[in-house]
């Protein structure tokens, strides 16, 4: 299926302003994410950014970038604007890879894509096993509950997403920052108003569930840390610098 990977990015993140351009091993976080997306080799890759500094950084590192409006409320709205500006008419699947996931595994990106192609799901995402009990209460670690247990060959439906989940039960996983949509699903998603649950929890995927759009979940072999805080950045920097030695 004709696929495109779009990476939404902006400098004005409230908890860690300027994070896309923070450097690890001489390369910005957003360019590390771009590199992973290109390595997945499933389609063209573009960064969708509201800031010229990000656009310049991506182009300097050989990538493609599209300037988007500052009025977008969510990353999904941003990637849809970019998609319309790119103007390709033959795209069937759109992958939305969060710009703060430099440790995302290429094989996991490919697995999500393969599951979407095989099952023809409307919308897919990814999750990993929870390895630390404090993650259940950690507001920054988004949890997803699935209908069935996650296994590498399965693609079960998501029942709900939470920021905090006090009851440790089966089929609760660490949700990762990546989505894949059929074109018509993405069009429908961005046409919908933000739902009450989405605004309350600051989780845009709840807009889909609140409007009866099913989300299927693939298993990631590892649960990479996303960069939300300075603490996250320093932890990821340490891991990536160690691996490059």
FENWORA-V328935 format. One record per run of one state. SS is the DSSP state (hx for helix, st for strand, lp for the rest). FROM is the first residue (numbers start at 1). TO is the last residue. If there is no record, write none. Layout:
ss=SS from=FROM to=TO
ss=SS from=FROM to=TO
This chain:
ss=lp from=1 to=2
ss=st from=3 to=9
ss=lp from=10 to=18
ss=hx from=19 to=21
ss=lp from=22 to=22
ss=st from=23 to=24
ss=lp from=25 to=26
ss=st from=27 to=28
ss=hx from=29 to=40
ss=lp from=41 to=43
ss=st from=44 to=49
ss=lp from=50 to=51
ss=hx from=52 to=60
ss=lp from=61 to=64
ss=st from=65 to=67
ss=lp from=68 to=74
ss=hx from=75 to=86
ss=lp from=87 to=92
ss=st from=93 to=97
ss=lp from=98 to=105
ss=hx from=106 to=119
ss=lp from=120 to=122
ss=st from=123 to=128
ss=lp from=129 to=132
ss=hx from=133 to=136
ss=lp from=137 to=142
ss=st from=143 to=146
ss=lp from=147 to=156
ss=st from=157 to=162
ss=lp from=163 to=171
ss=st from=172 to=182
ss=hx from=183 to=191
ss=lp from=192 to=195
ss=hx from=196 to=201
ss=lp from=202 to=204
ss=hx from=205 to=210
ss=lp from=211 to=215
ss=st from=216 to=219
ss=lp from=220 to=229
ss=hx from=230 to=243
ss=lp from=244 to=245
